[in-house]
């Protein structure tokens, strides 16, 4: 789970202050990975859906869901977040 510290907005942007995600984005992971096996894909998609379900329970819509906006907390040697498998 990534810690959220603060958020604020200006006239043009909304900013979210959170802990550093050492694993980069899902887009980074996909660009560096030639093949994702089915069990890994299932876990990644499951975690994304759990996050969206949580946001929905709070009445929040993401509105910009794409690999560049999905962060991986940390990476292992093979580039997959250890937290993905917990």
For each residue, the residues with C-beta under 8 A, 3 or more apart:
1: 73 83
2: 18 19 21 71 73
3: 18 19
4: 7 16 17 18
5: 17 18 19
6: 16 17
7: 4 14 15 16 17
8: 14 15 17
9: 13 14 15
10: 13 15
11:
12:
13: 9 10
14: 7 8 9
15: 7 8 9 10
16: 4 6 7
17: 4 5 6 7 8
18: 2 3 4 5 21
19: 2 3 5
20:
21: 2 18 24 25 71 72 73 74
22: 73 74 75
23: 28 29 71 72 73 74 75 81
24: 21 28 29 71 72 75
25: 21 28 29 67 68 69 70 71 72
26: 29 30 44 67 68 70 71 72
27: 30 31 66 67 68 70
28: 23 24 25 31 32 72
29: 23 24 25 26 32 33 72 75 79 80
30: 26 27 33 36 67
31: 27 28
32: 28 29 79
33: 29 30 36 79
34:
35:
36: 30 33 40 41 44
37: 40 41
38: 41 42
39: 42 43
40: 36 37 43 44 80 84
41: 36 37 38 44 45
42: 38 39 45 46
43: 39 40 46 47 84 85
44: 26 36 40 41 47 48 84
45: 41 42 48 49
46: 42 43 49 50
47: 43 44 50 51 84
48: 44 45 51 52 70
49: 45 46 52 53
50: 46 47 53 54
51: 47 48 54 55
52: 48 49 55 56 62 65
53: 49 50 56 57
54: 50 51 57 58
55: 51 52 58 60 61 62
56: 52 53 59 60 61
57: 53 54
58: 54 55
59: 56
60: 55 56
61: 55 56
62: 52 55 65 69
63:
64: 69
65: 52 62 69 70
66: 27 69 70
67: 25 26 27 30 70
68: 25 26 27
69: 25 62 64 65 66
70: 25 26 27 48 65 66 67
71: 2 21 23 24 25 26
72: 21 23 24 25 26 28 29 75 80 81 83 84
73: 1 2 21 22 23 81 83
74: 21 22 23 81 82 83
75: 22 23 24 29 72 79 80 81
76: 79 80 81 82
77:
78:
79: 29 32 33 75 76
80: 29 40 72 75 76 84 85
81: 23 72 73 74 75 76 84 85
82: 74 76 85 86
83: 1 72 73 74 86
84: 40 43 44 47 72 80 81
85: 43 80 81 82
86: 82 83
